[in-house]
Amino acid sequence: MSIDLSQFHQVFFEESFEGLDVMESQLLELIPEEVDAETVNTIFRAAHSI
């Protein structure tokens, strides 16, 4: 049995770009001296989802 994965490409790319946007915004706001756990967790959640 073969599954056509192309049907999932559009959703995967949309969600990946959303995750990248979240990661980018959080990384740009990151201040090394004031890193809080929630910001780091948000970045890692986005990366893990991709």
Sequence and secondary structure as in RCSB ss.txt:
>XXXX:A:sequence
MSIDLSQFHQVFFEESFEGLDVMESQLLELIPEEVDAETVNTIFRAAHSI
>XXXX:A:secstr
    GGGGHHHHHHHHHHHHHHHHHHHHH  GGG  HHHHHHHHHHHHH 
